[in-house]
């Protein structure tokens, strides 16, 4: 390869890296704007799952071993959602509550993901999220904009989408063939 081709290759890789960096910045700005808008709209409803997710993230970063660190993002988002369900159920003072199904499924799925991270645990949690997301979207469309129920449903939808995103990303990473490391 002559020096000009070598420079062109390096330049192409650099241009590609610059483009990826620019897309990442745009995505980060868009995420910040959407997060801000959801926070303004949902208000206090966002507090419990957000704080719970942050606390679970901090604790799990310390408790999980290095090989299990990959599950932290999907685990903590759903654990924060689970804490919110528990708080809502306790606040409702009802013995039989529809949230009990959510609490049971998330508890089983998250325990499984914590103890034995793998594709099957991700699939069980993804099925739950994929079954409940359309229901939450339907409820959202049927509630009055600005009502307490509408604001709560926005948070549910955001947490479910985040959970699906992080689980999909982890599933993709688990599906990639491992590179042979030569020593």
C-alpha positions, -999 to 999 in steps of 0.1 A, spaced: 0 0 0 15 34 -9 15 63 15 -15 81 -2 -37 50 2 -26 47 38 -35 83 45 -69 79 28 -77 48 49 -67 66 81 -87 97 70 -117 75 62 -116 59 96 -113 93 112 -142 107 92 -163 77 102 -153 82 139 -162 119 136 -196 111 121 -203 85 149 -192 111 175 -215 137 160 -245 113 159 -237 104 195 -237 141 205 -270 147 187 -286 116 203 -274 128 238 -288 162 233 -321 148 221 -323 124 250 -316 153 274 -343 174 258 -368 145 259 -358 137 295 -363 173 305 -397 175 288 -409 143 305 -396 156 339 -415 188 334 -447 170 324 -446 141 348 -433 160 378 -433 142 411 -444 109 394 -409 106 380 -392 110 414 -397 75 428 -386 54 398 -358 78 390 -343 78 426 -349 41 430 -332 34 397 -302 55 407 -299 38 441 -302 3 426 -276 13 400 -251 25 427 -257 -6 448 -255 -31 420 -223 -16 406 -207 -24 440 -223 -59 445 -221 -75 410 -189 -92 400 -171 -80 369 -186 -106 345 -221 -96 356 -217 -58 352 -233 -60 318 -267 -66 333 -266 -34 355 -284 -11 331 -314 -34 323 -315 -46 359 -316 -12 376 -342 4 352 -366 -25 359 -358 -26 396 -366 11 398 -399 4 381 -405 -24 406 -399 -1 435 -424 23 421 -450 -5 418 -444 -14 454 -448 22 465 -480 26 445 -494 -6 459 -486 3 495 -500 38 489 -533 23 476 -540 3 508 -556 -25 487 -550 -62 495 -557 -73 460 -542 -49 435 -536 -53 397 -500 -42 404 -493 -75 421 -489 -92 387 -463 -66 378 -446 -70 411 -445 -108 409 -433 -109 373 -406 -83 378 -394 -99 411 -391 -133 395 -374 -120 363 -350 -96 381 -340 -123 406 -333 -146 377 -313 -120 359 -293 -112 391 -285 -148 399 -280 -162 365 -277 -135 338 -286 -149 304 -307 -146 273 -336 -166 288 -339 -142 318 -339 -113 294 -365 -129 272 -388 -134 302 -385 -98 312 -388 -86 276 -421 -106 271 -435 -89 302 -425 -54 289 -438 -61 254 -471 -73 268 -476 -43 291 -463 -15 269 -492 -16 244 -517 -17 273 -500 13 289 -501 32 256 -538 24 252 -545 36 287 -524 67 280 -545 75 249 -577 71 268 -568 95 297 -571 132 297 -538 150 289 -524 166 321 -543 143 344 -525 125 372 -532 91 355 -518 104 322 -486 117 339 -481 83 356 -486 65 324 -459 86 307 -435 74 333 -445 38 329 -441 40 291 -407 57 294 -394 31 319 -407 2 298 -390 17 267 -358 21 286 -360 -14 299 -366 -28 264 -337 -7 250 -312 -19 276 -324 -55 274 -322 -54 236 -287 -40 237 -276 -66 262 -292 -94 242 -273 -82 211 -240 -81 230 -247 -116 243 -254 -128 208 -222 -116 193 -196 -143 188 -167 -140 213 -134 -131 198 -106 -156 203 -80 -140 226 -44 -153 219 -19 -151 247 
